[in-house]
Amino acid sequence: MGLLSRFFKNDDEEEQGSAPPEVLPLRNDPCWCNSGLKYKKCHLEQDRIFLEKRRRKVVEARNACTSYFGG
């Protein structure tokens, strides 16, 4: 598998919904989706999962590069 295909490989085909906004609300603030619920009852857990998956992809890409560039 080539270096570029590692970066652009889309093996996570499951529907993840919409991405959370750049600035997340606090736990007791109204949810960013305008559902009328508090953030902790609506999207808190989904956003944590989404952001954790994104973080893992960045770490995997960084680790893939270190073997080539020694960083």
C-alpha positions as CSV (number, residue, x, y, z in Angstrom):
1,M,0.0,0.0,0.0
2,G,1.5,3.3,-1.1
3,L,1.9,6.4,1.1
4,L,-0.8,8.4,-0.6
5,S,-3.3,5.7,-0.5
6,R,-2.8,5.5,3.3
7,F,-3.8,9.1,3.6
8,F,-6.8,9.0,1.2
9,K,-8.1,5.6,2.0
10,N,-11.7,5.8,3.0
11,D,-12.3,2.5,4.8
12,D,-14.9,4.0,7.2
13,E,-18.0,4.0,5.1
14,E,-20.5,4.1,7.8
15,E,-22.7,7.1,8.1
16,Q,-21.4,9.4,10.8
17,G,-24.0,12.2,10.5
18,S,-23.0,15.8,10.5
19,A,-19.7,16.9,11.9
20,P,-19.9,18.9,15.1
21,P,-19.2,22.6,15.0
22,E,-15.7,24.0,15.6
23,V,-16.6,25.3,19.0
24,L,-18.6,22.8,21.0
25,P,-21.2,24.0,23.6
26,L,-20.8,23.2,27.3
27,R,-22.6,20.2,28.8
28,N,-25.6,22.2,30.0
29,D,-25.9,24.6,27.1
30,P,-28.6,24.0,24.4
31,C,-27.4,21.6,21.7
32,W,-25.9,22.9,18.5
33,C,-28.5,21.1,16.4
34,N,-31.4,23.2,17.7
35,S,-33.3,20.3,19.1
36,G,-34.2,22.1,22.3
37,L,-32.4,19.5,24.4
38,K,-29.3,20.1,26.5
39,Y,-26.0,19.2,24.8
40,K,-25.3,16.4,27.3
41,K,-28.6,14.7,26.4
42,C,-28.4,15.2,22.7
43,H,-25.1,15.1,20.8
44,L,-22.4,14.9,23.5
45,E,-21.6,11.2,23.1
46,Q,-21.9,11.3,19.3
47,D,-19.5,14.2,19.1
48,R,-17.0,12.4,21.4
49,I,-17.1,9.3,19.2
50,F,-16.7,11.4,16.0
51,L,-13.8,13.4,17.3
52,E,-12.0,10.3,18.7
53,K,-12.3,8.6,15.2
54,R,-10.8,11.8,13.6
55,R,-8.0,11.9,16.2
56,R,-7.2,8.2,15.5
57,K,-6.9,8.8,11.8
58,V,-4.5,11.7,12.4
59,V,-2.3,9.6,14.7
60,E,-2.3,6.7,12.2
61,A,-1.3,9.1,9.4
62,R,1.5,10.6,11.6
63,N,2.7,7.1,12.5
64,A,2.8,6.1,8.9
65,C,4.9,9.1,8.0
66,T,7.4,8.5,10.8
67,S,8.5,5.2,9.3
68,Y,9.3,7.1,6.0
69,F,10.7,10.3,7.3
70,G,12.1,9.3,10.7
71,G,10.3,11.9,12.6
